[in-house]
Amino acid sequence: MSDDKKKRLSYWYFGGLASAGAACCTHPLDLLKVTLQTQQEGKISLLQLTGKVVRTQGVLALYNGLSASLLRQLTYSTTRFGIYEVGKQAMGTDAGFFGKALLAGAAGAAGGFVGTPADMVNVRMQNDIKLPPEQRRNYKNAIDGLFRVYREEGFARLFSGASTATSRAVFMTIGQLSFYDLVKDLLLSSGHFGDNLTTHFLSSLTAGAIATTLTQPLDVLKTRAMNAKPGEFQGVWDIVRFTARLGPLGFFKGYVPAFVRLGPHTILTFVFLEQLRMNFGYLKPEAKTH
């Protein structure tokens, strides 16, 4: 691998493209995670749930809501990766871990808010498979879902769950982006690793584990808020009290499928991102000397 490839930088939109590519691979796990989180009672394993969905709905049901998932990544992830990448390159080598973490938090907040409408439609389309036929919303695709929510429930409803989605995105982006850079830098500085697939895999796996742990309670609250019927909850604290009835572990419901989904998604996102950077990125302009 040439030095030029190693030194190439990402364009601001590479993160959104990489995340969308990863979503195509991990969408079934995301769908199963949402279904587990929205169950208030009863115990069913991930394998049992998978078998039930395939038997009753068919294999393609595992891809319910894929258009919304892609729209979410192209709004949410493009925004957070774009802000982080541009900001990190502007700060240059002066950006320490805490500087990058603050930048990642700000980028995550912006991305979380921008991506809320697509995220809500994504949750609803995925959750349709467990509802009785007469209660299903049956959105044709993500765009149809957005327009129907706007027409039937009002513009404000598109941003239902925005506070929890934004909070979750802050921790998610810190866990994924800043910790990915931290682990990658540590591995490269050790002298035992190069800028290659092994380093990208180990860095993204660690980042995925950290991000899952930081965001799982907020992810559960966000999912419940977005899937709620109008007027079911009075606010975020009402959802917290509702979830707390299940005990502390209620806030980590679906943790295993969340990690099983977020781990591969994080790994694939950064692997795709690094490949885009190395093959289609741009070379950093040389500083002019006088």
VOPADREN-170462 format. One record per residue (C-alpha): residue in three letters; chain; y, x, z. Coordinates in steps of 0.001 Angstrom, whole numbers. Layout:
+---------+--------+---------+---------+---------+
! residuo ! cadena !      yy !      xx !      zz !
+---------+--------+---------+---------+---------+
!     ala !      A !       Y !       X !       Z !
...
+---------+--------+---------+---------+---------+
END
This chain:
+---------+--------+---------+---------+---------+
! residuo ! cadena !      yy !      xx !      zz !
+---------+--------+---------+---------+---------+
!     met !      A !       0 !       0 !       0 !
!     ser !      A !    3363 !    1440 !    -967 !
!     asp !      A !    6180 !    2052 !    1501 !
!     asp !      A !    8382 !    -235 !    -586 !
!     lys !      A !    6057 !   -3158 !     117 !
!     lys !      A !    6138 !   -2441 !    3849 !
!     lys !      A !    9935 !   -2323 !    3945 !
!     arg !      A !   10493 !   -5542 !    2038 !
!     leu !      A !   12318 !   -8349 !    3863 !
!     ser !      A !   11644 !  -12092 !    3764 !
!     tyr !      A !   13887 !  -14603 !    2067 !
!     trp !      A !   15061 !  -17382 !    4390 !
!     tyr !      A !   12785 !  -20015 !    2856 !
!     phe !      A !    9520 !  -18041 !    3041 !
!     gly !      A !    8720 !  -19419 !    6515 !
!     gly !      A !    8821 !  -23016 !    5311 !
!     leu !      A !    6548 !  -22270 !    2359 !
!     ala !      A !    4103 !  -20340 !    4564 !
!     ser !      A !    4027 !  -23144 !    7163 !
!     ala !      A !    3423 !  -25791 !    4488 !
!     gly !      A !     526 !  -23754 !    3108 !
!     ala !      A !    -962 !  -23410 !    6589 !
!     ala !      A !    -546 !  -27160 !    7223 !
!     cys !      A !   -2756 !  -27955 !    4224 !
!     cys !      A !   -5566 !  -26022 !    5929 !
!     thr !      A !   -5113 !  -27260 !    9514 !
!     his !      A !   -4055 !  -30890 !    9010 !
!     pro !      A !   -7421 !  -32426 !   10047 !
!     leu !      A !   -7239 !  -30624 !   13413 !
!     asp !      A !   -3678 !  -31826 !   13916 !
!     leu !      A !   -4762 !  -35401 !   13203 !
!     leu !      A !   -7598 !  -35185 !   15742 !
!     lys !      A !   -5219 !  -33662 !   18326 !
!     val !      A !   -2779 !  -36577 !   17959 !
!     thr !      A !   -5624 !  -39104 !   18286 !
!     leu !      A !   -6847 !  -37481 !   21511 !
!     gln !      A !   -3350 !  -37336 !   23008 !
!     thr !      A !   -2611 !  -41018 !   22405 !
!     gln !      A !   -5729 !  -42151 !   24280 !
!     gln !      A !   -4715 !  -43169 !   27789 !
!     glu !      A !   -8241 !  -43802 !   29020 !
!     gly !      A !  -11776 !  -42891 !   28110 !
!     lys !      A !  -13332 !  -39546 !   27332 !
!     ile !      A !  -14450 !  -38499 !   23889 !
!     ser !      A !  -15052 !  -34967 !   22675 !
!     leu !      A !  -13514 !  -33414 !   19581 !
!     leu !      A !  -16886 !  -33427 !   17790 !
!     gln !      A !  -17546 !  -37070 !   18717 !
!     leu !      A !  -14091 !  -38070 !   17514 !
!     thr !      A !  -14574 !  -36194 !   14227 !
!     gly !      A !  -17899 !  -37935 !   13641 !
!     lys !      A !  -16423 !  -41329 !   14465 !
!     val !      A !  -13499 !  -40887 !   12048 !
!     val !      A !  -15747 !  -39679 !    9212 !
!     arg !      A !  -18283 !  -42493 !    9756 !
!     thr !      A !  -15731 !  -45293 !    9968 !
!     gln !      A !  -12977 !  -44087 !    7633 !
!     gly !      A !  -14513 !  -41441 !    5388 !
!     val !      A !  -13794 !  -37710 !    5073 !
!     leu !      A !  -10417 !  -38252 !    3387 !
!     ala !      A !   -9189 !  -40043 !    6538 !
!     leu !      A !   -8925 !  -36578 !    8119 !
!     tyr !      A !   -6019 !  -35989 !    5722 !
!     asn !      A !   -4123 !  -39163 !    6639 !
!     gly !      A !    -446 !  -38318 !    6817 !
!     leu !      A !    -667 !  -35028 !    4906 !
!     ser !      A !    2531 !  -35821 !    2981 !
!     ala !      A !    4380 !  -36311 !    6289 !
!     ser !      A !    2938 !  -33071 !    7636 !
!     leu !      A !    4180 !  -31183 !    4585 !
!     leu !      A !    7602 !  -32848 !    4787 !
!     arg !      A !    7789 !  -31889 !    8457 !
!     gln !      A !    7029 !  -28235 !    7741 !
!     leu !      A !    9512 !  -28131 !    4857 !
!     thr !      A !   12259 !  -29431 !    7171 !
!     tyr !      A !   11339 !  -28213 !   10667 !
!     ser !      A !    9827 !  -24825 !    9818 !
!     thr !      A !   12167 !  -23976 !    6956 !
!     thr !      A !   15103 !  -24491 !    9338 !
!     arg !      A !   13736 !  -22513 !   12275 !
!     phe !      A !   12275 !  -19651 !   10255 !
!     gly !      A !   15377 !  -19521 !    8065 !
!     ile !      A !   17829 !  -19289 !   10982 !
!     tyr !      A !   15642 !  -16767 !   12800 !
!     glu !      A !   15085 !  -14553 !    9763 !
!     val !      A !   18749 !  -14491 !    8713 !
!     gly !      A !   19900 !  -13917 !   12301 !
!     lys !      A !   17350 !  -11181 !   12954 !
!     gln !      A !   18298 !   -9311 !    9792 !
!     ala !      A !   22005 !   -9626 !   10678 !
!     met !      A !   21388 !   -8170 !   14159 !
!     gly !      A !   19291 !   -5340 !   12702 !
!     thr !      A !   17677 !   -2803 !   15010 !
!     asp !      A !   20024 !   -3714 !   17877 !
!     ala !      A !   18115 !   -6946 !   18504 !
!     gly !      A !   15837 !   -6437 !   21508 !
!     phe !      A !   13152 !   -8898 !   22595 !
!     phe !      A !   15525 !  -11044 !   24662 !
!     gly !      A !   18014 !  -11201 !   21806 !
!     lys !      A !   15257 !  -12329 !   19468 !
!     ala !      A !   13986 !  -14850 !   22025 !
!     leu !      A !   17461 !  -16400 !   22360 !
!     leu !      A !   17807 !  -16503 !   18590 !
!     ala !      A !   14337 !  -18074 !   18274 !
!     gly !      A !   15250 !  -20709 !   20881 !
!     ala !      A !   18412 !  -21679 !   19000 !
!     ala !      A !   16536 !  -21737 !   15689 !
!     gly !      A !   13820 !  -23894 !   17244 !
!     ala !      A !   16337 !  -26390 !   18616 !
!     ala !      A !   17909 !  -26832 !   15176 !
!     gly !      A !   14518 !  -27083 !   13463 !
!     gly !      A !   13155 !  -29532 !   16026 !
!     phe !      A !   16064 !  -31926 !   15562 !
!     val !      A !   16058 !  -31714 !   11746 !
!     gly !      A !   12297 !  -32241 !   11613 !
!     thr !      A !   12117 !  -35203 !   14029 !
!     pro !      A !   12056 !  -38033 !   11420 !
!     ala !      A !    9226 !  -36443 !    9419 !
!     asp !      A !    7423 !  -35548 !   12649 !
!     met !      A !    7522 !  -39166 !   13871 !
!     val !      A !    6172 !  -40492 !   10558 !
!     asn !      A !    3512 !  -37759 !   10692 !
!     val !      A !    2354 !  -38885 !   14156 !
!     arg !      A !    2293 !  -42552 !   13124 !
!     met !      A !     355 !  -41943 !    9894 !
!     gln !      A !   -2216 !  -39849 !   11734 !
!     asn !      A !   -2585 !  -42390 !   14537 !
!     asp !      A !   -3134 !  -45306 !   12130 !
!     ile !      A !   -6852 !  -44538 !   11871 !
!     lys !      A !   -7532 !  -45507 !   15509 !
!     leu !      A !   -5615 !  -48804 !   15400 !
!     pro !      A !   -7183 !  -52164 !   14489 !
!     pro !      A !   -6523 !  -52982 !   10795 !
!     glu !      A !   -4008 !  -55719 !   11638 !
!     gln !      A !   -1902 !  -53301 !   13745 !
!     arg !      A !   -1743 !  -50432 !   11270 !
!     arg !      A !    1600 !  -49543 !    9745 !
!     asn !      A !      -7 !  -48416 !    6455 !
!     tyr !      A !    2799 !  -46176 !    5212 !
!     lys !      A !    2071 !  -45181 !    1602 !
!     asn !      A !    3454 !  -41687 !    2119 !
!     ala !      A !    6063 !  -39823 !    4178 !
!     ile !      A !    9061 !  -41035 !    2152 !
!     asp !      A !    7850 !  -44642 !    2324 !
!     gly !      A !    7449 !  -44200 !    6085 !
!     leu !      A !   11009 !  -42918 !    6508 !
!     phe !      A !   12498 !  -45806 !    4521 !
!     arg !      A !   10396 !  -48409 !    6344 !
!     val !      A !   11364 !  -47088 !    9776 !
!     tyr !      A !   15017 !  -47148 !    8683 !
!     arg !      A !   14784 !  -50710 !    7324 !
!     glu !      A !   12583 !  -52221 !   10043 !
!     glu !      A !   13697 !  -50356 !   13174 !
!     gly !      A !   17108 !  -48873 !   12392 !
!     phe !      A !   18487 !  -45384 !   11734 !
!     ala !      A !   18443 !  -44332 !   15405 !
!     arg !      A !   14680 !  -44910 !   15545 !
!     leu !      A !   14186 !  -42080 !   13034 !
!     phe !      A !   15223 !  -39709 !   15814 !
!     ser !      A !   13041 !  -41281 !   18497 !
!     gly !      A !   11580 !  -38472 !   20563 !
!     ala !      A !   14230 !  -36014 !   19332 !
!     ser !      A !   14884 !  -34661 !   22831 !
!     thr !      A !   11236 !  -33804 !   23509 !
!     ala !      A !   10699 !  -32627 !   19917 !
!     thr !      A !   13710 !  -30320 !   20173 !
!     ser !      A !   12672 !  -28971 !   23588 !
!     arg !      A !    9148 !  -28382 !   22332 !
!     ala !      A !   10456 !  -26636 !   19211 !
!     val !      A !   12523 !  -24252 !   21360 !
!     phe !      A !    9445 !  -23068 !   23266 !
!     met !      A !    7261 !  -23160 !   20163 !
!     thr !      A !    9636 !  -20940 !   18207 !
!     ile !      A !   10081 !  -18502 !   21089 !
!     gly !      A !    6295 !  -18339 !   21531 !
!     gln !      A !    5564 !  -17928 !   17847 !
!     leu !      A !    8399 !  -15923 !   16279 !
!     ser !      A !    9780 !  -13678 !   19018 !
!     phe !      A !    6361 !  -12927 !   20543 !
!     tyr !      A !    4889 !  -12305 !   17089 !
!     asp !      A !    7571 !   -9684 !   16444 !
!     leu !      A !    7075 !   -8214 !   19933 !
!     val !      A !    3291 !   -7833 !   19603 !
!     lys !      A !    3577 !   -6570 !   16021 !
!     asp !      A !    6148 !   -3938 !   17041 !
!     leu !      A !    3964 !   -2824 !   19968 !
!     leu !      A !     913 !   -2478 !   17720 !
!     leu !      A !    2834 !    -563 !   15046 !
!     ser !      A !    4465 !    1762 !   17588 !
!     ser !      A !    1059 !    2595 !   19100 !
!     gly !      A !     214 !    4610 !   15995 !
!     his !      A !   -3219 !    2977 !   15714 !
!     phe !      A !   -2166 !      90 !   13488 !
!     gly !      A !    -443 !    -214 !   10133 !
!     asp !      A !    1544 !   -3051 !    8550 !
!     asn !      A !   -1631 !   -4769 !    7364 !
!     leu !      A !   -3792 !   -7881 !    7766 !
!     thr !      A !   -5386 !   -6684 !   11032 !
!     thr !      A !   -2003 !   -6270 !   12700 !
!     his !      A !    -747 !   -9574 !   11318 !
!     phe !      A !   -3896 !  -11351 !   12575 !
!     leu !      A !   -3782 !   -9928 !   16117 !
!     ser !      A !     -40 !  -10539 !   16446 !
!     ser !      A !    -232 !  -14136 !   15234 !
!     leu !      A !   -3313 !  -14946 !   17358 !
!     thr !      A !   -1477 !  -13787 !   20494 !
!     ala !      A !    1666 !  -15686 !   19472 !
!     gly !      A !    -378 !  -18849 !   18866 !
!     ala !      A !   -1957 !  -18695 !   22335 !
!     ile !      A !    1430 !  -18196 !   24027 !
!     ala !      A !    3066 !  -20965 !   21990 !
!     thr !      A !     271 !  -23461 !   22806 !
!     thr !      A !     551 !  -22839 !   26544 !
!     leu !      A !    4351 !  -23129 !   26534 !
!     thr !      A !    4505 !  -26324 !   24483 !
!     gln !      A !    1494 !  -28451 !   25383 !
!     pro !      A !    3142 !  -30635 !   28078 !
!     leu !      A !    6131 !  -31316 !   25819 !
!     asp !      A !    3801 !  -31932 !   22876 !
!     val !      A !    1996 !  -34662 !   24807 !
!     leu !      A !    5303 !  -36330 !   25786 !
!     lys !      A !    6648 !  -36042 !   22213 !
!     thr !      A !    3521 !  -37631 !   20740 !
!     arg !      A !    3651 !  -40557 !   23178 !
!     ala !      A !    7386 !  -41116 !   22535 !
!     met !      A !    6991 !  -41152 !   18763 !
!     asn !      A !    3943 !  -43408 !   18796 !
!     ala !      A !    5410 !  -45913 !   21273 !
!     lys !      A !    6279 !  -49458 !   20305 !
!     pro !      A !   10017 !  -50333 !   20496 !
!     gly !      A !   10958 !  -50907 !   24149 !
!     glu !      A !    7618 !  -49653 !   25548 !
!     phe !      A !    9331 !  -46814 !   27435 !
!     gln !      A !   12833 !  -46729 !   28913 !
!     gly !      A !   13295 !  -42992 !   28440 !
!     val !      A !   11721 !  -39553 !   28775 !
!     trp !      A !   11177 !  -39865 !   32533 !
!     asp !      A !    9379 !  -43159 !   32024 !
!     ile !      A !    6948 !  -41365 !   29692 !
!     val !      A !    6570 !  -38546 !   32253 !
!     arg !      A !    5653 !  -41054 !   34987 !
!     phe !      A !    3242 !  -42856 !   32637 !
!     thr !      A !    1503 !  -39588 !   31734 !
!     ala !      A !    1477 !  -38377 !   35366 !
!     arg !      A !    -866 !  -41238 !   36280 !
!     leu !      A !   -3621 !  -39158 !   34721 !
!     gly !      A !   -2842 !  -36227 !   37059 !
!     pro !      A !   -1504 !  -32752 !   36163 !
!     leu !      A !   -4118 !  -32288 !   33451 !
!     gly !      A !   -2695 !  -35357 !   31703 !
!     phe !      A !     159 !  -33159 !   30480 !
!     phe !      A !   -2380 !  -30817 !   28883 !
!     lys !      A !   -4458 !  -33546 !   27255 !
!     gly !      A !   -5750 !  -32309 !   23924 !
!     tyr !      A !   -5120 !  -28650 !   24880 !
!     val !      A !   -8315 !  -27342 !   23275 !
!     pro !      A !   -7773 !  -29072 !   19906 !
!     ala !      A !   -4085 !  -28118 !   20154 !
!     phe !      A !   -4997 !  -24451 !   20438 !
!     val !      A !   -7795 !  -24778 !   17880 !
!     arg !      A !   -5209 !  -26242 !   15509 !
!     leu !      A !   -2151 !  -24165 !   16458 !
!     gly !      A !   -4048 !  -20868 !   16599 !
!     pro !      A !   -5273 !  -21015 !   12986 !
!     his !      A !   -1983 !  -22587 !   11872 !
!     thr !      A !      22 !  -19757 !   13432 !
!     ile !      A !   -2323 !  -17115 !   12006 !
!     leu !      A !   -2250 !  -18619 !    8503 !
!     thr !      A !    1530 !  -19099 !    8627 !
!     phe !      A !    2208 !  -15459 !    9449 !
!     val !      A !    -466 !  -14134 !    7090 !
!     phe !      A !    1053 !  -16192 !    4258 !
!     leu !      A !    4569 !  -15175 !    5348 !
!     glu !      A !    3696 !  -11479 !    5375 !
!     gln !      A !    2062 !  -11717 !    1970 !
!     leu !      A !    5145 !  -13476 !     580 !
!     arg !      A !    7329 !  -10769 !    2157 !
!     met !      A !    5264 !   -7855 !     853 !
!     asn !      A !    4839 !   -9209 !   -2660 !
!     phe !      A !    7968 !  -11278 !   -3285 !
!     gly !      A !   10471 !  -10095 !    -660 !
!     tyr !      A !   13530 !   -7995 !   -1316 !
!     leu !      A !   14276 !   -4390 !    -486 !
!     lys !      A !   16904 !   -3776 !    2155 !
!     pro !      A !   20035 !   -2312 !     504 !
!     glu !      A !   20551 !    1319 !    1390 !
!     ala !      A !   23543 !    2002 !    3611 !
!     lys !      A !   26320 !    3740 !    1680 !
!     thr !      A !   27299 !    7199 !    2872 !
!     his !      A !   30676 !    8716 !    2296 !
+---------+--------+---------+---------+---------+
END
